[in-house]
Structures are given as structure tokens and as C-alpha cells.
Amino acid sequence: MQAENVVQSQTNIQIVDGDVVTDTDRAARRLHVRVKTRLDGEVGRLRLERPGRIPVRWSRSGRPVQPPARALGIEGHPLDGDVRAVPEFLRSLPRRQLMVLGAPGSGKSVLALLLAKDLLAAWQPDEPVPVLMALSSWRPTVGLRDWMIQHVRESGGADLAQALFDEHRVMPVLDGLDELPAPLHSLAVEAIDTAVADGLPLLVTCRAHEYEQAVRNSGQYLTRAAVVELEKVGTADAVGYLQESTLAGDTRWDPVHEALRNRPDTALATVLSSPLMLYLVLTAYRGRSTDPAELLDGARFPTPEAIESHLLTRYLPAAFGPLSDARFDAEQAELYLTTIARQMNRDETHEFAWWQIHSPVTAAAVGLAFACSYGWFLSLLIGPVLGLASGLVTGGAGFFVHMAVREKRIQVHVTEDVLHGPRGVLRRYAVLAWLSALLVGTLMGAAVGGWLSMVLDVPSRPLLSFSLFVGGAAGLAALFGSTWGSYLVSRIWLSLTGRLPWRFWTFVDTAHALGVLRQTGAVHQFRHLRVQEQLSGGRKPVRRSVYSRASAARRWKLLLPVLPVAAQTLVALAWLVLAGALSAGNGIGENLRYRSGDEPVREYEFCETACTSTETWTWRLPPGGARRTVTTPDRPSGTAVAQWGGSVAAHGCPGAAVEVTLRPGDHPSVSFVLRAGAGVDALRDVARLPEPVHLEGAPVTITLRRTDAESCETRFSWTGPGLVKDGMEPVRKYFGLD
């Protein structure tokens, strides 16, 4: 085969054996190969054709849910047949669009899968490639057309997915309209009818009651699709399928065959009219040591519901039994799948993704990581009191932010190019988590190091070491708070408590290979919804998809995965700034107590609400007079003091001036002059200590002297008389500084 390039432009066109081949043609062929390979493997894993297919028939739906036959161009068209004839029937329809309805367990999803497989087997290059898509993951925040293009990318058409869709080279096979939340059914019908062009092949599956209800409530229906409904499996067909699917000479099934032929109105016959239950009964009683005749025991199984419940209970032991070559025994598998089903039920979805794995312990672990990280180094630097407060603030923020974000599940946005499945997405988020942790660690280490270098003359080597420790602790907390970190913590805890396996992905792959789970993009689903309901203990309404809202994701695509870490880190950083400011400039106050000398008049202002009462000392100074008062700290301690506390003011006698001298112990005094009618809100602004001093119980002397020649009396008052302890003393001690 030879090819000659004739045009080299935005679209590469070649002539191969006389035929024009474009980039879109090559993309369609690649898509066909990848989709066919995947679906062939899926059919093989599910044993859907071993030894043959379940004989399910369909006929035209009698429900008021479709256009008149004249509008569809199907007058006189045969509208019944076997499911194996669906591909030919679909091709024969003038508009080539079909809606397949059925009861729960009637085989709609299997029909969609086998239809796609049959169309792929007979595919020609000029035909559209059928791509199976699970509608349960669609939400109206994403246009249906964009959502289908994304699925084409995931299925193997990443390079030219939009072109393939625009040129009608893709046939959407939309499975499970009923698995959407009920309020979205009519919206989905309208979106499908708008997004899929006339003449483009289409197949949609849905439960019959749900589709009829959506059409009745909204008036929306597929205007170009014929509607058929799957029938129950006939008794003779069920017996024939059971005989074809068991070994010759296997007499275990003879009583079942005889009962179905002679008593078609029994509970067992009713149950086996469902393709799902017919599949489950073969799976449950595949082992030669089992006895399917027990299903005929009317006392044990009086109703169809009792038989269905029993088959669902036997399904997993059979699927993971000795004949399955499973790496996990049936009891373990049931426990693990129960955990998965309950988490899906909790989130009100039919989809399961790795980021859904969550335990309440995780929020506590995230909060503890933040509390230990930030409380630890502040305790080392400043003391246990502030360290404990920091742990409570940052740990509480980490806990509540995690819980709030987890509840809304807005921490995850699955990128549009998830071509590598769930584990590919997991690896992306792991990289993002480590990058976020590195960024937070660098930010915190630089912030603490920069603050210490500004307020203290710390040698560079100890400062660098401490900054690295701080950054490492903060980065570790951020790693715990990330989407990937939370998943890892939850998975480890659930594995320790025996609710998930340590080899989690091996188990998921095993369940997928055995047909218990199916994969759709980055998520998994139970292949049979009834199995999920049985394991979870009930069924909650489906309200949401595990995927984040794409409208928000488009605007905040890079922010969404790091949203919890960003919120938690901002709270921690704000607290660090506050703690640093308190320590560097506003330490804990220490009140003064009168000891000797000229005693001031003391007045108290009491609060009526929850606040601290204020004390004011006042001295009267006659013309040319002076006062000398000796005080001591109220509760002497070994902590140094860094500045004077409170505010001062002079009153009366215009033109008067008071010289104030304050002497802490034997240390140098500080002086300033205050004129009458003036005040200073912060005494530290006019009487600054050159450096922190240790009083060690020594007295503090206050000397007041009139320096004016006025003949009237003036008053000097000091509100909140006291000293402020040196908040940075513990930091200096930690680094060995004077």
C-alpha cells in the first residue's frame, strides 16, 4: 500500500489506493479499534455470549411516548423481533434513532453493550463509530454535546473528538437515562433531541415507567426516535437458555426445568422472566456443589421478592468463588463492596470514584495535622499557651473546612483528558497534592523566617534550619488536607478497620474483570443496580454526579483541587500574623501596685458587660510641686518587660507642664514632658524602653515635677498603669540570643 500526500494544510488529506483519507478518517479508525477492543473484553468478562445470548424479545411500545408512525416514516414497518436483530432494525429505520424501554433487570444495558459490539463488528469506514456512554454522569451544567465529545476523547478519539462528532462519525449509545436524578429526565430528553442531528444513529435506554413519567410531566420526547419495549423472557426461552448454559448430564437443573415447563405461574418462573435474574441464577449456581432446586422450596421462598433477594445474596459468593480465580474470597469481597455501596448511597449517586472514599476519622486527622504543625512551632518559640491556642484555631479550621468541602465535594474537578482511567486521575491529583504541599511549605517557611529576621538578629544557619522545619510541618499538613491526601488517609483507616482491602486497586480490577463493576471514564458503577441496593441496605434518590460542576470548573479549573488546602492555609497564615504581632509588640500586660511614697487617687471603671475593668491613678500637682511614688509589679515574674502600658493625660491649669520620669528598678530611666490639656493614648510612644529589662521584683519609681511658672494646680492621670512583658523573650531564648 502506497500513499501520496496531495494537500498539507490544517487538515491532512491523503490518497490511499485511490480513496481520499483525511485526518478524521484515521481518527475514526483508531476510535473503532480502541472501542471494539474494550467492548469485546467487556462482553467476554461478563460471559454474555457463553454459550449464547439470553433470548430477549422486543416489540413496539404501547405507551404514549413517541411520535406517530407517519412522522417517523415507519408505517408498515415490523416493530418486533429478537434483540439480535436490533442492529439491522436500527439501520432500517429512516431516521436511525431508537429508544429502548424496559422494566428493571430487563437487559437494557446488556442490549446497549451487545448492540455496540455488533455494530463495531460490521463497521465500515464510512459509518459512524458506536460509543457507549453512561448517562448517569451527565449534568445540565455541561452541554450534552460537550459531554459526549468528552466521552469520545476518553474512548480513544482524543486528538479529533470534536471533528468526529461534528462530521457525524460517532454514534452515541446512551445507556441509563433513568439513572439520572428524576428532575433531570425531561431535561436530558430535550438535550439529547437537540444535540443529536437528524439521520445520525442513536440508541437510548431507559426504564419504561421513568420515561413515560418524564414525557407525561414535561411533554418532552425524542422526536425522531422509534420506541420499543423489551419483553419478559418466556418460560420456554428461559428453559432453553438454562439447558444451553449448563453441562450435558448436569442433573442439578432438571427439577428446575420441569417446574418451569409444568408450572409457569410459580414464583421462580416469575423471577426468571427477568434477564438479570436469569443471569444471576446461572452465576449463583455455577458451582457443582450447589443445588438450584432449592429455589423451588415454597416455604423458604414464598414470593418472587424472596428469591430475588436470595439470588442477589448468592451472586457475590459465586462471582468471587473458587471457580472465578479471584484474588479475594467471597466474604471479603462482599464486605469491601458493601463499604463502596454505602459510600455511593451516602453521596446519592450510582457512580463510585476514588475521591469518594471517606471516613469521619479523616477530618479529625486533617485537623490534628494542622493543629500539631502550627501549634508545635509556636509552642517552641513563644510558649505552650500560645501554642495550644494556635493548635485549636488552625486545627479547628482544618477540620471544619475539610468537612464543608467534603460535604459539597467541590474539591475535585476531573480534567477533560482522563484517558488513563481512575488511576490516571489519581496520579494527577497526587502530583497536584505534592506541588501544593511544596508551595505551602515554602510560603510558611519563608514567612516565619522573614518575620524572625526582621524582629530579631538571628544567625542565618539556625534561622534556615528552623524555617525548613516549619515549612516541612506546614507542607505535611497541606498534604493531609489535599484531595489525594484525604483519600489516602481514609483508605488507610478503612483498610486498618477491615472495610477496604490494602490492595484496593487490585480488588477494583478484580471486581471489574468479574463483571461486578463497570468503568465509565474516571469512575466505576455496579453493573447491576439491584446489587448496589442490596449491599447498601436501600436506595436513596440519585441527586448528583461525582463529577464537580463544570461551570465552576471552567472558571476555577486549577483552584478547585486545592481549595481546601488554600482555605486552611489562609486561616493558619492569618493566625500566624496575629500571633506574631502580639508577640513582637503587644505581649501580656502586668499591672503596677502602689508600694510607698506619694499615693495617687485610684479610681476604677467597671464594665456592665463582659470586659476588663480599668484602673486610673491621679496625682495633684500644685505650682512648682513634685510627687514621687514607688510601685512594684502586681505579680512579679522572671519574664522581661519591653514597654510601658496604658495612657496618660494632664488636666487643668492651662499652660502647666509636667515632667514625667519613669525608672524600672536600677535600669536607666526614661523622661518626657506633658502639657495640660494634652494626652497620650499609648505611653509606650513617648516613654520607650531602649531594650527589654528584667525587674526581678525591683521597684518601679514614678517621679512627677511641675516645670512651668503657672500659679494654678494641675492633675496628672495614668489609666491602666502597668508594664508589658517581652513577648519575644521565649524566641530569643530558643535561639540563644541575649
Buried (B, 14 or more C-beta within 10 A) or exposed (E): EEEEEEEEEEEBBBBEEEEEBBBBBBBBBBBBBBBBEBBEEBBEBBBBEEEEBBBBBBEBBEBEBBBEBEEBEBEEBEBEBEBBBBBEBBEEBEBBBBBBBBBBBBBBBBBBBBBBBBBBEEBEEEBBBBBBBBBBBBBBBBBBBBBBBBBBBBBBBBEBBEBBBBBBBBBBBBBBBBBBBBEBBBBBBBBBBEBBEEEBBBBBBBBBEBBBBBBEEEEBBBBBBBBBBBBBBBBEBBBBBBEEBBEEEEEBBEBBBEBBEEEBEBBBBBBBBBBBBBBBBBBBBBBEEBEBBEBBEEEEBEEBEBBBBBBBEBBBBBBBBEEBEBBBEBEBBBBBBBBBBBBBBEBBBBBBBBBBBBBEBBBBBBBBBBBBBBBBBBBBBBBEEBBBBBBBBBBBBBBBBBBEBBEEBBBBBBBBBBBEBBEEBBEBBBEBBBEBBBBBBBBBBEBBBEBBEEBBEBEEEBBEEBBEBBBBBBBBBBBBBBBBBBBBBBBBBBBEEEBBBEEBEEBBBBBBBBBBBBBBBBBBBBBBBBBBBBBBEEBEEBEBBBBBBBEBBEEBBEEBBBBBBBBBBEBBBEBBEEBBEBBBBBBBBBBBEBEEBBEBEEEEEEEEEEEEEEBBBBBBBEBEBBBBBBBBBEEEBEBBBBBBBBBBBBBBBEEBBBBBBBBBBEBEEBEBBBBBBEEBEEBBEBBEBEEBBBBEEBBBBBBBBBEBEBEEBBBBBBBBBBBBBBBBBBBBEBBEBE
